[in-house]
Amino acid sequence: MWQCPDCGGNKLMVTVVTSANLLQDDDDDNFETDIEGDHEWDDSSTMWCKSCLHVGTAGQFVCNLTLQPTHPDGPMPNTSRAVAHAGYRRRRTDGE
């Protein structure tokens, strides 16, 4: 999971690398690109938050969350920062 380290937002953009065929006409300066294959990105790729415009590497946006089953009798203790999703709570493991 990724989230903005500045505002906590999750509306993020990431720069990806892909390959494309360069299609050129011999008669003029017109050209097109035809994307081929998949795209790639990693922790060193540029990532930015669409909410607050914070920019950094994707590795700086990694959120340390773990999945823990919800308790059948109610919420688990210390879940003020947990996010409920599909019967699981994700809770920070970095002490925040």
Contacts in CASP RR format, 6 or more apart in sequence:
PFRMAT RR
TARGET T0000
AUTHOR 0000-0000-0000
METHOD contacts of the structure
MODEL  1
MWQCPDCGGNKLMVTVVTSANLLQDDDDDNFETDIEGDHEWDDSSTMWCK
SCLHVGTAGQFVCNLTLQPTHPDGPMPNTSRAVAHAGYRRRRTDGE
1 62 0 8 1.000
1 63 0 8 1.000
1 65 0 8 1.000
1 90 0 8 1.000
2 10 0 8 1.000
2 12 0 8 1.000
2 47 0 8 1.000
2 58 0 8 1.000
2 61 0 8 1.000
2 62 0 8 1.000
2 63 0 8 1.000
3 9 0 8 1.000
3 10 0 8 1.000
3 12 0 8 1.000
3 61 0 8 1.000
3 63 0 8 1.000
4 10 0 8 1.000
4 12 0 8 1.000
4 49 0 8 1.000
4 51 0 8 1.000
4 52 0 8 1.000
4 54 0 8 1.000
4 61 0 8 1.000
5 54 0 8 1.000
5 60 0 8 1.000
5 61 0 8 1.000
6 49 0 8 1.000
6 52 0 8 1.000
6 54 0 8 1.000
7 49 0 8 1.000
7 51 0 8 1.000
7 52 0 8 1.000
7 54 0 8 1.000
8 49 0 8 1.000
9 49 0 8 1.000
9 51 0 8 1.000
9 52 0 8 1.000
11 49 0 8 1.000
11 50 0 8 1.000
11 51 0 8 1.000
12 47 0 8 1.000
12 48 0 8 1.000
12 49 0 8 1.000
12 50 0 8 1.000
12 61 0 8 1.000
13 47 0 8 1.000
13 48 0 8 1.000
13 50 0 8 1.000
14 41 0 8 1.000
14 45 0 8 1.000
14 46 0 8 1.000
14 47 0 8 1.000
14 58 0 8 1.000
15 41 0 8 1.000
15 45 0 8 1.000
15 46 0 8 1.000
15 47 0 8 1.000
16 39 0 8 1.000
16 40 0 8 1.000
16 41 0 8 1.000
16 45 0 8 1.000
17 39 0 8 1.000
17 40 0 8 1.000
17 41 0 8 1.000
17 45 0 8 1.000
18 35 0 8 1.000
18 37 0 8 1.000
18 38 0 8 1.000
18 39 0 8 1.000
18 40 0 8 1.000
19 35 0 8 1.000
19 36 0 8 1.000
19 37 0 8 1.000
20 33 0 8 1.000
20 34 0 8 1.000
20 35 0 8 1.000
20 36 0 8 1.000
21 33 0 8 1.000
21 34 0 8 1.000
21 36 0 8 1.000
22 31 0 8 1.000
22 32 0 8 1.000
22 33 0 8 1.000
23 31 0 8 1.000
23 32 0 8 1.000
23 33 0 8 1.000
23 34 0 8 1.000
24 30 0 8 1.000
24 31 0 8 1.000
25 31 0 8 1.000
41 58 0 8 1.000
42 58 0 8 1.000
43 57 0 8 1.000
43 58 0 8 1.000
43 59 0 8 1.000
43 62 0 8 1.000
44 57 0 8 1.000
44 58 0 8 1.000
44 59 0 8 1.000
45 57 0 8 1.000
45 58 0 8 1.000
46 55 0 8 1.000
46 56 0 8 1.000
46 57 0 8 1.000
46 58 0 8 1.000
47 55 0 8 1.000
47 56 0 8 1.000
47 57 0 8 1.000
47 58 0 8 1.000
47 59 0 8 1.000
47 60 0 8 1.000
47 61 0 8 1.000
48 54 0 8 1.000
48 55 0 8 1.000
48 56 0 8 1.000
49 55 0 8 1.000
49 61 0 8 1.000
63 92 0 8 1.000
64 92 0 8 1.000
64 93 0 8 1.000
64 94 0 8 1.000
65 83 0 8 1.000
65 90 0 8 1.000
65 91 0 8 1.000
65 92 0 8 1.000
65 93 0 8 1.000
66 90 0 8 1.000
66 91 0 8 1.000
66 93 0 8 1.000
67 88 0 8 1.000
67 89 0 8 1.000
67 90 0 8 1.000
68 76 0 8 1.000
68 88 0 8 1.000
68 89 0 8 1.000
68 90 0 8 1.000
68 91 0 8 1.000
69 87 0 8 1.000
69 88 0 8 1.000
70 76 0 8 1.000
70 84 0 8 1.000
70 87 0 8 1.000
70 88 0 8 1.000
70 89 0 8 1.000
75 89 0 8 1.000
76 82 0 8 1.000
76 89 0 8 1.000
76 91 0 8 1.000
78 91 0 8 1.000
79 89 0 8 1.000
79 91 0 8 1.000
81 91 0 8 1.000
81 92 0 8 1.000
81 96 0 8 1.000
82 89 0 8 1.000
82 90 0 8 1.000
82 91 0 8 1.000
83 89 0 8 1.000
83 90 0 8 1.000
END
